[in-house]
Amino acid sequence: MDLLRKVMYVLALTTIVLSGCETLKSSKAIVPVREYERMIVGRLDANYVGTQNCLYACHYHDKIKNDFDASTMGAQLSKNSGLPLVNCESCHGPGSLAVEGLTPDKVAEDAKQGKQTACNYKTLIDLKELPKPAQSLICLKCHTGSASFNLHNWNAGAHAVSDVSCFDCHNVHMGPDLTIRRPEMENMCERCHQEVKAEFSMRSHHPIHEKKIFCTNCHEPHGTPNENLLRKTTVKEVCTQCHADKEGPFLYEHAENTEDCTSCHSPHGSVNNNMLKVAEPFLCMQCHIPHTPTDASRKGGFYTRCTDCHSTIHGTDIPSNSGSGRFTY
């Protein structure tokens, strides 16, 4: 009987533990669903009235509306484009409460007093106060369905995981061009990436500050399945977009460094020549036993750089005098 009780006790305890684990695995909203909907959609007791009805009496936002209409997104998403119509309420939520009480008589009275009639914008979604993922969700409602944007990897990307939202880089009311201009990109990225900014100031660096290349030549800011948001699968594939002479394949390749240039080079900048992580010969000595070149010892000379002799260090198709690949040609 005692054994039966113990078995029943173990079974009961196991059931409690398993049910607790199941509870932990289940999906739960951070806030009640209705509150979450209100946060994304706006006031649930308001109605959608259309942009024209929002703006017919309130001229406070005229400049913003004109800038949006002149933008790439505003032109493409107009009624004439055939694409889904996007207007103020698509992002700011239903606007009936915001324009409640704005009659032509009130507008005329305000005009007499030299005032500009404004809507009750506090009833709309406070976009700046939304959590970062919710801010991005406002944009992703439309942009995940567009083949012209690489946003299908956004939620798994480093920016989304680090609570960076679309609003941190893009300003929808900016004007005709909503994309980030390449000359402006450097300062925008360096606001967060201070360490990289310092590396671009070192004596040997990629010419970012000289405006010859840009962050997006190597990185896809909207997310990729690759490490460090790289546009290509491997580091070498990214580097050889410009450094095609290092691509190969070669008959004699540099051992295990064929896919990762960062084994030797610092990609943003370095105090050493050619953006090397460590100066020669110490870089090579991390893997190779140092030796004194025969010709140099015979002539009484001494070389401090391995590449003075091994000049084709990235790879070659020509064997050395010994018949093996020593990267000397």
C-alpha positions, 0 to 999 in steps of 0.5 A, a space after each residue: 500500500 505504501 508503495 502504491 502511495 509513493 507511485 501516486 505521489 510521484 505521478 502527481 508531482 510529475 503532472 504538476 511539473 509538466 503542466 508548469 513547463 507547458 505553461 512556460 512554453 505557451 505564448 502570452 501577451 505582455 499586456 492584454 490583447 485589447 490593450 495591445 490592439 489599442 497601442 498599435 491601432 489607436 483608440 478603439 472607440 474612434 473611426 477611420 474617416 480618411 485623410 481628407 476628412 482629417 485635414 479639411 479643417 485642420 491645417 496644422 499638418 499641411 506641410 507634413 502632408 505635402 511633404 509626404 505626398 511629394 515623397 516616393 512612398 506618397 506618389 507610389 501609394 496614391 490612388 492613381 498608382 493602383 497600389 494599396 492606399 496608405 494615408 495618415 491613418 495607416 500609421 497614426 490610427 483612426 482620426 474621428 476623435 482628433 477632428 471632433 468639433 472642428 467645424 468650418 465656423 471654428 476654423 473661421 473664428 480661429 482665422 479671425 484671431 490669427 490662430 491656426 486650427 489644430 486637431 486633438 492629436 493626443 487621441 492618435 497613436 503616440 508613435 514616439 512612445 511605442 516600444 521599438 518593435 511596435 514602431 517597426 511593426 507600423 512599417 512592416 504591415 506594408 513593407 514586408 509585402 514589397 519585393 523591393 525591400 529586404 525586410 523578410 529577415 528584419 525580425 531575425 536581424 541584429 538591429 531588430 534584436 537590439 531594439 533598433 526601429 525603423 524610426 531611428 534611421 528613417 523619417 517618413 515626413 522628411 520630403 521627396 526622398 525617404 531613403 537614406 542618402 549615402 553621404 548621410 549614412 556614415 554619420 547615421 551608422 556611427 551614432 551607434 557604432 562608435 568603435 567602428 567610427 574610431 577604426 575608420 579614423 586610423 591611418 589604414 582604413 577603408 575610405 568611408 570618410 572619403 565617401 568612396 565606399 559606404 556601409 551598405 556595400 558590405 552590410 545589409 541593415 535590414 537583416 540577413 541570415 549572415 553574421 554581422 549583417 553581411 550581404 554575402 554568405 562569407 567574408 571573402 565573398 564580400 571582400 572580393 566584390 572589390 578585391 577581385 584579384 584575391 578571389 581565386 581559386 588558386 593552385 596554391 592557396 593560403 591554407 585555412 584563410 581562403 574564406 575569412 579575410 578577417 583572420 589577418 585584416 581588420 575590416 574597418 581600419 588598423 594602425 598597421 599597413 594594409 589594415 593588418 591586425 598585427 604588423 609583419 612579421 609578427 602576424 605571420 609568426 602566429 602560424 609560421 615558425 620564423 626563419 632567416 631567408 637564405 639570400 638575405 643572410 648571404 648578402 648580410 641583409 635582414 628582412 622584417 616583412 615576410 611579404 618582401 619575398 612571399 609577395 603573392 600571399 593570397 594565392 598563386 598558380 606558380 610554384 616556387 623554385 623548390 617546386 612547391 607553393 611558397 607564394 614567392 611569385 
